[in-house]
Each structure stands twice: as C-alpha cells, then as structure tokens.
Amino acid sequence: MGFPSTGSRRIRRRAVPVLLTAGLALLATACVPGTDGSQAYGPGNGPAVAVPDPAKAGKVTLTVWDQETRGGTNGELQQLNEEFERKYPNVKIKRVARSFNDLKTTLKLALSGNNPPDVVQANQGYPDMVSFVRAGLLAPLDNYAGIYAWNTRYPNTLLNLNRVSADGTDFGTGRLYGISQTGEYVGIYYNKDVLAKAGVEPPKTWGEFTASLARLKDRGKLPIQFGNLDKYPAIHTFGVLQDQLAAAEVRDTVLGRGTGFDTTATKDAAATLADWTKRGYLPKGSNGLGYDDAAKKFSSGDGGYLLTGTWLLADLKKAMGDKLGLMTPPPASAGGAPVTTGGQGLAWSITSRSRHPEVAAAYLDFITNKHAADVMTEHGVLPAVPGAAAERVDPDTADGQMIAGWKRLSAADGLVPYLDYSSPTFFDTITAALQGVISGKTSPEKFATTLQQDYGAFMKKQRERHAATPAPAEPK
C-alpha cells in the first residue's frame, strides 16, 4: 500500500519488488518492451517522438489529486508545484490534497465523473490501480516512459509494480500506468530519552527489541504507541511481525505465487499482536485511537517505540528534534539481513480523459527527476531513487538512518509488498480482521482462515480468467 501506505505477468511470473538505490538502479534496469520509446503509444497519440513542451500548450489548468497532506511530502510537493508554475507561467496547478482514506474512498467517483482530474495518485495492486485500468479510467504511460527515460531512472522492479496487464487482469506486467515519487518502508521509530530513562539501548536484534518491551513496561513506560482507528496502521504492524517469520513466503503470496495466508506464520504473527495487546505493550483501546493522534502522543514522550512508515519522519522530527531515532526492524541476529513491509509511494497517474495529457506527463517527470529527489531529501522525504542530496545527509540523524535503512533493505532484498495488494477486497478484509485480533474477538486461527477465504476465492477467479482468456499480445 503506498501508504497510507506504501507494491503480473500471469500472476506467477511477477517480478520481485526489490527496491534499488540510485547506483544500483542504472545497473539493474534493462529496457522493457514498450518503455524504450519505440512501439509505444499514449492517450490519443502515435509513437512517442518528442519531449512535450508545456510552454506551447496555451493556458492550462492542471487538476491534480494527491494524498500528500503530511509535513514533509506536502512541503516538497508544494515547492515543486511552485517551481513548475514558474517554469511554465501558462500552467496553473489546481491541487486537491486528501488523506489516504479520503482519497481511496472518493477517487473512483472522481475519475468516472464529468470533470475528472488530470493527474491522480493511485494505490498499486488490485483494489485500486487494476480496477481503475479495467474500467478504462487511467491512461498508459509507456510512450512517456520512453521519451523521458523513466525506464532508466527507475529499476524494472519499481516500474513493474505500476504495470497492469493489457486485459486488466494482473498487476506487475503489461502497460505502465504510473510512476512513484517516494520510496517507503515500515520502520521502528524510537524516543531516545524514553529508552535511556528505562535503561534500554536501541536494540540490534529482534530478541533485544521484544525483551525491551517488557523492560519499558516494568519501568512504567508504554512500550509501543499505536492507533488503529484508521484501520490501515495495523496492516503495517502485523506485516512487520509476519515478515520476521516468513518474509519470502509472504512476498510470494502477495504476488500470487505462494501458499496463501492460512499458515503458521500468519497465526503466530496474529498471536503476537494479540499478546502485545494483553500485556499492555500497546495502548488500551487502540482501535479507537487515530493514527495521527498516536503519532502526536509518541512525539510528546508517550511511548518508547512507534512502528510506522518513513512517510512520517518529517512530522516526527519537527516535534522531537534530536530525540528521534529510526531503525529498520532488527534482524534475528546482529548484523543479519533486515526485512520489513515497504516499497514505493502511491503511483502518480494520468487519467484517460485528461484534456492535457502531455502537460500532465511533463509534470510527472518534473516531480520525479533528480532535482525533485534532492527537494524531497531536503524536506525529510525518502525518494524512490535517492540523489546527490541524500549522500550529504548526516548518517547519525533520523534522516540519515532512514536513508541507510533503505539502502540496506534494497541490498538485502528485504522489502515485502503491502498485504492489501493481494486481492481487490483484501484491504477491507484484513483491516476488519486485524481490529478483531486487537480487540480479542478474533482468534489467530479465525484470522488466518478469514484472510485465506478472501485470497483463495480471488486466486480461483484469476485461474479461471487466465484459462478462459489467452494473454493478449502487447501492442506493436
């Protein structure tokens, strides 16, 4: 989930979403059919032949819907929007910024209405991007990927998470329907003062981390701040627990080639989440506490840890300053390879009925280029492909820890896609089920069965679709 989130050929052949750092990206990226500028078509266009020039488009109002409402991402996007308007005085950006939940609720209606936006952020996977493509609401971007060289800016593993098959059945292969600005992963924020007063050192192993929860509780401190009123936060917390037990298997399942969710790892992770609640490691009534309210409590000193995404770093740093630390979930043994839930931010897409698709493409390129990466870094935001500014960040700061964690996860192939990518209805299924686990109303066994019923039914439909409809040839 590209936050509040963040990532098929025939489903079995989807690429693994390894996220590479800037240096590795160029080495890992080979041209993909349809992204090299040849044999590629855009909305209403023939083969891509030239870089669009918004200055020649006349007076344009570009309507953009996004979910970048937080301090860091809101700040960098505001700056980039202003720079784009200065570069092209004939273009006015009409921005509509909504929270993740609001955007997810209202976007399809906006796309299918009489005056759809030109540019939108769409969550990857089956619930949103694939359903929008199937409904003909998004435009393929392969021609622009060729002329702007997005196929060399991004590694294929990132591009593939924004692809949908030509028949609108699978994600991970086919045409490109978006590009992402940011990278993201679920990490463990910690309050240095709270840990120090409890005599806890930042843990280097998962065992040390879990042991520190009991120590913090014994010292009268809330071990983990957590609010799940918005429902999606529990996906991230549960994902971290599940990844510790079976990261590779979970990744395969999300990508449609695994054993499913009725597994020991799913049950054990749910049991741990329930146990944390019973032991008081999480706040009482967390299902009724908002995500932002929990973050504010943590930043004010209520809680030793906060498990959430890198998208929150700028807001937390503003409130906490040097007291804030960030780590990837520590591995089983010191120095081991890290794993966690993560990927890239929501895709920036062009709508199929945009009146200004070329200006929209120029805008997408502008907010994702090398300069944009440096602007993101300056605002405390993790770029999907970090640039020169990232190399200058002090490694001992929370920003430096975030960037270093991204590099370690990328090198270790340690990122597991967001669980809600798994089926069109999986977001609703897993969020409701996790609320039950946290409240004590749903057992780990029932939780695993519930997830598998959703996932298994969707996999059966996918197999039937594939059997009935041969994969169409890509456009030439």
TIBA-399394 format. One line per field, with one value per residue (C-alpha): residue in one letter; x, y, z; residue number from 1. Coordinates in Angstrom, 1 decimal, decimal comma. Layout:
BEGIN
rest A_... $
x X_... $
y Y_... $
z Z_... $
nr NUM_... $
***
This chain:
BEGIN
rest M_G_F_P_S_T_G_S_R_R_I_R_R_R_A_V_P_V_L_L_T_A_G_L_A_L_L_A_T_A_C_V_P_G_T_D_G_S_Q_A_Y_G_P_G_N_G_P_A_V_A_V_P_D_P_A_K_A_G_K_V_T_L_T_V_W_D_Q_E_T_R_G_G_T_N_G_E_L_Q_Q_L_N_E_E_F_E_R_K_Y_P_N_V_K_I_K_R_V_A_R_S_F_N_D_L_K_T_T_L_K_L_A_L_S_G_N_N_P_P_D_V_V_Q_A_N_Q_G_Y_P_D_M_V_S_F_V_R_A_G_L_L_A_P_L_D_N_Y_A_G_I_Y_A_W_N_T_R_Y_P_N_T_L_L_N_L_N_R_V_S_A_D_G_T_D_F_G_T_G_R_L_Y_G_I_S_Q_T_G_E_Y_V_G_I_Y_Y_N_K_D_V_L_A_K_A_G_V_E_P_P_K_T_W_G_E_F_T_A_S_L_A_R_L_K_D_R_G_K_L_P_I_Q_F_G_N_L_D_K_Y_P_A_I_H_T_F_G_V_L_Q_D_Q_L_A_A_A_E_V_R_D_T_V_L_G_R_G_T_G_F_D_T_T_A_T_K_D_A_A_A_T_L_A_D_W_T_K_R_G_Y_L_P_K_G_S_N_G_L_G_Y_D_D_A_A_K_K_F_S_S_G_D_G_G_Y_L_L_T_G_T_W_L_L_A_D_L_K_K_A_M_G_D_K_L_G_L_M_T_P_P_P_A_S_A_G_G_A_P_V_T_T_G_G_Q_G_L_A_W_S_I_T_S_R_S_R_H_P_E_V_A_A_A_Y_L_D_F_I_T_N_K_H_A_A_D_V_M_T_E_H_G_V_L_P_A_V_P_G_A_A_A_E_R_V_D_P_D_T_A_D_G_Q_M_I_A_G_W_K_R_L_S_A_A_D_G_L_V_P_Y_L_D_Y_S_S_P_T_F_F_D_T_I_T_A_A_L_Q_G_V_I_S_G_K_T_S_P_E_K_F_A_T_T_L_Q_Q_D_Y_G_A_F_M_K_K_Q_R_E_R_H_A_A_T_P_A_P_A_E_P_K $
x 0,0_1,7_0,9_-1,4_0,6_3,5_3,9_1,7_2,6_0,4_0,4_3,1_5,7_5,6_8,9_10,0_9,8_13,5_14,0_17,4_19,5_20,5_23,8_22,3_19,2_21,1_22,8_19,6_17,4_17,2_14,8_11,4_9,2_7,0_9,3_12,1_10,2_9,5_6,3_4,7_1,5_0,0_-3,5_-4,6_-1,0_1,0_4,5_6,4_8,8_9,5_9,5_6,3_6,7_4,1_5,1_3,4_0,2_-1,6_-3,3_-3,7_-5,3_-3,8_-6,0_-4,0_-5,4_-2,9_-2,7_0,5_-1,1_1,8_4,5_7,4_5,6_3,2_6,2_8,2_5,2_4,2_7,7_7,9_4,4_5,5_8,7_6,7_4,4_7,4_8,9_5,7_3,7_0,9_0,1_-1,8_-1,9_-5,2_-4,3_-6,8_-5,0_-6,9_-5,9_-5,2_-8,5_-10,4_-8,6_-9,2_-12,9_-13,6_-11,1_-13,1_-16,1_-14,0_-12,3_-15,7_-17,3_-17,9_-14,8_-12,1_-8,7_-5,7_-3,3_-4,0_-2,2_-3,5_-2,7_-1,0_-2,4_-5,9_-8,2_-7,4_-5,0_-6,1_-9,8_-9,2_-7,4_-10,1_-12,7_-10,7_-10,0_-6,2_-4,0_-1,0_2,3_4,7_5,3_6,3_8,4_10,4_10,8_11,6_13,8_11,8_12,9_16,5_15,5_13,8_14,7_12,3_11,3_9,8_8,2_6,6_4,7_2,9_2,1_-1,3_-1,8_-3,4_-6,6_-6,8_-6,4_-3,0_-0,7_3,1_3,3_1,9_1,5_2,8_0,1_2,1_5,4_6,2_7,9_8,9_10,3_9,0_9,3_7,8_10,5_10,7_10,9_12,2_12,3_15,9_15,0_12,3_14,6_17,5_15,4_14,3_17,9_17,2_19,7_18,4_18,1_20,3_18,3_14,7_15,1_16,6_13,7_11,0_12,9_12,9_9,1_8,9_11,6_9,8_6,5_8,3_9,6_6,1_6,5_4,2_6,4_4,7_2,5_-0,3_-3,6_-5,8_-8,9_-8,0_-7,6_-4,6_-2,0_-2,5_-1,6_1,9_2,4_1,1_3,2_6,4_5,6_4,8_7,9_10,1_8,7_8,4_9,3_9,9_6,8_4,6_6,1_5,3_1,7_1,1_2,4_0,1_2,6_2,7_0,9_-1,6_-2,4_-3,6_-0,1_1,8_3,5_0,2_-1,2_1,9_2,1_-1,5_-0,9_2,0_-0,1_-2,8_-0,3_1,2_-2,2_-2,9_0,5_-0,1_2,7_0,1_-2,3_-5,7_-8,4_-6,0_-8,8_-10,4_-7,2_-6,5_-3,2_-2,2_-3,2_-1,0_1,9_1,3_1,4_4,6_6,3_5,3_7,0_4,2_5,7_9,2_8,6_6,3_6,0_5,1_6,4_9,1_6,4_6,0_9,6_9,4_6,4_8,0_11,4_9,8_8,2_11,1_14,3_17,4_15,3_14,0_15,7_14,7_15,8_14,7_13,1_16,2_17,1_17,2_21,0_23,1_24,4_21,8_19,8_16,8_13,2_10,1_7,0_7,6_8,0_7,2_4,7_1,4_1,7_1,3_-1,0_-2,6_-6,4_-7,7_-9,9_-7,3_-7,6_-3,8_-2,0_1,3_1,4_0,5_3,4_5,8_4,5_5,1_8,6_9,3_8,2_10,3_13,5_16,9_16,2_12,9_14,8_17,0_14,0_12,4_15,5_15,7_12,1_12,9_11,2_12,7_13,0_12,3_15,8_17,9_20,1_23,1_21,4_20,9_24,7_25,2_22,8_24,4_24,2_23,7_20,4_17,0_17,1_20,5_19,2_16,2_18,4_20,8_17,9_16,6_20,0_20,4_16,9_17,5_20,8_19,3_16,1_14,4_11,2_7,9_4,9_1,9_-0,5_-3,5_-2,2_-3,3_-6,8_-9,4_-11,1_-8,1_-7,8_-11,3_-10,9_-7,6_-8,3_-11,6_-9,9_-7,0_-9,3_-10,8_-7,4_-6,6_-9,9_-9,6_-12,7_-10,9_-8,6_-5,3_-6,8_-10,0_-7,9_-5,8_-8,9_-10,6_-7,7_-7,4_-11,0_-10,7_-7,3_-8,3_-11,5_-9,6_-6,9_-9,6_-11,1_-7,7_-7,0_-10,4_-9,8_-6,4_-7,8_-10,6_-8,7_-5,2_-2,8_-3,1_-0,1_1,5_0,9_3,5 $
y 0,0_3,1_4,5_5,3_3,3_2,0_-2,6_-9,6_-11,3_-14,2_-13,8_-16,5_-14,6_-11,2_-9,6_-9,5_-5,9_-5,3_-1,6_-0,5_2,5_5,1_3,5_0,0_1,2_2,0_-1,3_-3,2_-1,5_-3,1_-1,7_-3,3_-3,6_-0,6_1,6_2,4_4,9_2,6_0,6_2,7_4,8_7,3_8,7_9,8_9,7_7,8_6,6_8,9_11,1_14,2_15,6_17,5_21,3_22,6_26,2_25,6_24,2_27,6_28,5_25,3_24,4_21,1_19,4_17,2_14,9_13,6_12,3_14,2_16,0_15,5_18,0_16,6_15,3_18,3_20,7_19,1_18,9_22,5_23,6_21,5_22,7_26,4_25,7_24,0_27,0_29,4_27,4_27,3_30,5_29,4_26,4_26,7_23,6_23,1_20,8_18,7_17,1_14,5_12,0_8,4_7,1_10,0_9,6_5,9_6,5_9,3_8,7_6,3_8,5_11,5_9,5_8,5_11,8_14,6_16,5_14,1_15,3_15,2_13,7_11,4_9,2_5,7_2,9_0,0_-3,5_-5,0_-2,8_0,5_0,6_-2,6_-1,8_1,7_0,3_-2,3_0,5_2,5_5,4_5,6_6,2_4,1_5,9_3,7_6,4_8,9_6,4_6,1_9,8_10,8_7,8_6,7_3,2_4,2_6,5_3,6_-0,1_-2,5_-3,8_-0,4_0,1_-3,4_-2,6_0,2_-2,1_-3,7_-6,4_-5,4_-7,4_-5,6_-8,9_-8,8_-6,3_-6,4_-6,7_-5,1_-1,4_1,2_3,3_5,3_6,3_6,9_9,8_8,2_5,1_3,9_1,2_0,4_1,1_1,4_4,9_5,3_8,1_8,3_9,9_7,4_4,5_6,0_6,6_3,0_1,8_0,5_0,7_0,8_-2,9_-4,6_-7,9_-8,8_-10,6_-7,5_-5,5_-7,8_-8,0_-4,2_-4,1_-5,9_-3,6_-0,5_-1,8_-2,6_0,9_2,3_3,4_2,5_0,3_0,9_3,8_2,7_3,9_1,9_3,9_4,5_0,7_0,7_1,1_-2,5_-3,8_-2,3_-3,5_-7,0_-7,0_-6,4_-9,3_-11,6_-10,6_-11,7_-15,2_-15,8_-12,8_-14,7_-16,7_-13,7_-11,9_-14,8_-14,9_-11,2_-11,7_-14,6_-17,5_-18,5_-20,9_-18,3_-16,9_-20,0_-20,6_-20,9_-17,6_-15,8_-17,4_-16,8_-13,1_-12,6_-14,3_-12,0_-8,9_-10,2_-10,9_-7,4_-6,0_-8,3_-7,4_-3,7_-3,2_-1,3_1,3_0,3_1,0_1,4_0,5_3,8_5,9_7,8_7,3_11,0_11,2_8,2_9,9_13,1_11,1_9,4_12,7_14,1_11,3_8,8_5,6_4,2_3,0_3,7_1,2_3,0_4,2_6,6_9,0_10,2_11,1_14,8_15,4_13,5_15,2_18,6_17,8_15,7_17,0_15,0_12,8_10,9_7,7_5,3_1,7_-1,0_-3,8_-5,5_-8,9_-12,2_-11,9_-8,8_-7,8_-10,0_-9,0_-6,8_-7,4_-5,3_-4,2_-1,5_-0,5_2,8_5,5_5,7_5,9_9,2_8,5_10,4_9,9_8,6_11,7_14,3_17,3_17,9_14,6_16,0_18,7_16,0_13,9_16,8_17,4_13,7_14,0_17,2_15,9_12,7_13,9_14,3_17,8_16,6_13,8_16,4_18,6_15,5_14,8_18,4_18,0_14,8_12,6_9,4_9,5_6,3_6,9_8,9_11,6_13,7_15,4_12,0_11,4_14,6_13,8_13,2_9,5_10,0_11,8_10,2_11,3_9,5_6,4_6,4_6,6_4,0_1,6_2,0_1,0_-2,0_-3,2_-2,8_-4,6_-7,5_-7,8_-7,2_-5,4_-7,3_-5,7_-4,3_-7,0_-5,2_-5,6_-9,3_-9,1_-6,4_-6,8_-7,6_-4,1_-4,3_-8,0_-7,7_-4,3_-5,7_-8,9_-7,2_-5,0_-8,2_-9,6_-6,5_-6,4_-10,1_-11,0_-12,9_-15,8_-16,2_-19,3_-17,5_-14,6_-16,8_-18,6_-15,2_-14,0_-17,3_-17,3_-13,9_-14,7_-18,2_-17,0_-14,4_-16,8_-19,2_-16,4_-15,4_-19,0_-19,1_-15,8_-17,0_-20,3_-18,5_-15,6_-16,2_-13,4_-10,8_-9,7_-6,4_-3,5_-3,1 $
z 0,0_-0,9_2,4_4,0_2,9_0,7_-4,5_-13,1_-15,8_-15,3_-11,6_-11,1_-13,1_-11,4_-10,7_-7,1_-5,8_-5,0_-4,5_-5,6_-4,6_-7,1_-8,0_-8,4_-10,3_-13,5_-13,5_-12,8_-15,4_-18,8_-21,5_-21,3_-24,4_-24,6_-22,4_-24,8_-26,8_-29,7_-30,2_-27,5_-27,6_-25,2_-24,8_-28,3_-29,6_-32,1_-31,4_-29,0_-30,9_-28,8_-25,3_-24,7_-24,2_-21,8_-22,8_-26,1_-24,7_-24,2_-21,0_-18,9_-15,6_-14,5_-11,8_-9,5_-6,8_-4,2_-0,7_0,3_3,3_5,8_6,5_4,5_1,4_1,5_1,7_-1,1_-3,4_-2,8_-3,6_-6,8_-7,9_-7,4_-9,4_-12,2_-12,4_-12,5_-15,3_-17,2_-16,4_-18,7_-16,4_-13,2_-10,9_-9,2_-6,3_-4,3_-1,4_0,6_3,3_2,2_3,4_1,8_-1,5_-1,5_-0,9_-3,4_-6,3_-8,4_-8,3_-9,4_-12,2_-13,6_-13,2_-15,8_-15,0_-13,9_-12,6_-15,0_-12,6_-9,6_-7,1_-7,3_-4,9_-6,6_-6,6_-7,3_-5,2_-6,9_-9,9_-11,5_-11,1_-12,5_-15,5_-16,1_-16,1_-18,6_-16,2_-16,4_-19,4_-20,3_-19,9_-21,9_-24,6_-21,9_-20,1_-23,4_-24,2_-20,6_-20,0_-16,9_-17,9_-16,9_-14,0_-12,3_-12,0_-13,6_-10,2_-9,4_-12,8_-12,7_-9,6_-11,6_-14,5_-15,4_-18,0_-21,2_-20,3_-16,9_-15,1_-13,4_-11,9_-12,3_-16,1_-19,2_-19,7_-17,3_-15,5_-13,1_-11,6_-7,9_-6,3_-3,0_-1,5_1,8_4,4_7,8_10,4_14,2_15,5_19,0_21,5_22,7_26,0_26,9_26,1_28,1_31,2_31,1_30,7_27,2_24,4_20,8_20,0_17,5_17,2_17,2_20,5_22,1_20,8_22,2_25,5_25,7_25,6_28,9_30,4_29,3_30,7_34,0_34,2_33,8_30,2_27,3_25,1_21,7_20,8_18,4_17,0_14,7_14,3_10,6_10,2_7,9_10,6_11,8_8,4_8,8_12,4_11,6_8,4_10,4_12,7_9,8_7,9_10,8_10,5_6,8_4,6_1,4_1,7_2,4_-0,6_-2,8_-1,5_-2,1_-5,6_-6,3_-6,3_-2,6_-0,3_0,9_4,3_6,3_7,5_10,8_10,2_9,8_13,0_15,0_13,9_14,9_18,2_18,9_18,1_20,4_23,1_22,9_23,5_26,5_28,1_27,7_25,2_23,1_24,5_25,7_23,2_20,3_17,8_18,9_18,7_15,5_13,6_13,8_17,5_18,3_16,4_18,5_21,7_20,7_19,8_23,2_25,0_25,4_24,2_23,6_20,1_17,1_14,3_11,1_7,7_6,7_5,4_9,0_9,6_8,8_11,1_14,0_13,5_13,6_17,0_18,5_17,1_18,1_20,4_17,4_16,1_13,4_12,7_10,3_12,3_13,7_12,4_14,3_14,8_15,0_11,5_9,8_6,8_7,6_6,3_6,5_4,8_2,2_-1,4_-3,1_-2,6_-4,4_-8,2_-10,0_-12,9_-15,8_-16,2_-19,5_-20,1_-19,2_-21,5_-21,1_-21,1_-22,4_-19,8_-17,2_-18,4_-18,1_-14,6_-13,6_-15,0_-13,1_-9,7_-10,0_-11,7_-10,0_-8,8_-7,3_-5,4_-3,8_-2,9_-1,3_0,7_1,9_3,2_5,1_2,5_1,1_-2,7_-4,7_-6,2_-3,8_-5,4_-4,5_-1,6_0,1_0,1_2,1_5,0_8,4_9,0_12,7_12,2_11,8_8,1_7,7_9,5_7,1_4,0_5,3_6,2_2,6_1,2_3,5_2,7_-1,0_-0,9_1,1_-1,0_2,3_1,2_1,3_-0,6_1,3_2,1_0,7_-2,8_-2,5_-3,9_-4,8_-1,4_0,8_2,3_3,8_4,8_6,6_8,3_9,8_10,8_12,5_14,5_15,7_16,7_18,6_20,4_21,3_19,4_16,6_17,3_15,3_13,7_12,6_11,4_9,1_7,8_7,0_5,0_3,1_2,2_0,5_-1,1_-2,2_-3,8_-5,8_-6,9_-8,1_-10,2_-11,6_-12,7_-14,4_-16,1_-17,3_-18,6_-20,4_-21,9_-23,5_-22,6_-25,4_-27,4_-26,4_-28,8_-31,5 $
nr 1_2_3_4_5_6_7_8_9_10_11_12_13_14_15_16_17_18_19_20_21_22_23_24_25_26_27_28_29_30_31_32_33_34_35_36_37_38_39_40_41_42_43_44_45_46_47_48_49_50_51_52_53_54_55_56_57_58_59_60_61_62_63_64_65_66_67_68_69_70_71_72_73_74_75_76_77_78_79_80_81_82_83_84_85_86_87_88_89_90_91_92_93_94_95_96_97_98_99_100_101_102_103_104_105_106_107_108_109_110_111_112_113_114_115_116_117_118_119_120_121_122_123_124_125_126_127_128_129_130_131_132_133_134_135_136_137_138_139_140_141_142_143_144_145_146_147_148_149_150_151_152_153_154_155_156_157_158_159_160_161_162_163_164_165_166_167_168_169_170_171_172_173_174_175_176_177_178_179_180_181_182_183_184_185_186_187_188_189_190_191_192_193_194_195_196_197_198_199_200_201_202_203_204_205_206_207_208_209_210_211_212_213_214_215_216_217_218_219_220_221_222_223_224_225_226_227_228_229_230_231_232_233_234_235_236_237_238_239_240_241_242_243_244_245_246_247_248_249_250_251_252_253_254_255_256_257_258_259_260_261_262_263_264_265_266_267_268_269_270_271_272_273_274_275_276_277_278_279_280_281_282_283_284_285_286_287_288_289_290_291_292_293_294_295_296_297_298_299_300_301_302_303_304_305_306_307_308_309_310_311_312_313_314_315_316_317_318_319_320_321_322_323_324_325_326_327_328_329_330_331_332_333_334_335_336_337_338_339_340_341_342_343_344_345_346_347_348_349_350_351_352_353_354_355_356_357_358_359_360_361_362_363_364_365_366_367_368_369_370_371_372_373_374_375_376_377_378_379_380_381_382_383_384_385_386_387_388_389_390_391_392_393_394_395_396_397_398_399_400_401_402_403_404_405_406_407_408_409_410_411_412_413_414_415_416_417_418_419_420_421_422_423_424_425_426_427_428_429_430_431_432_433_434_435_436_437_438_439_440_441_442_443_444_445_446_447_448_449_450_451_452_453_454_455_456_457_458_459_460_461_462_463_464_465_466_467_468_469_470_471_472_473_474_475_476 $
***
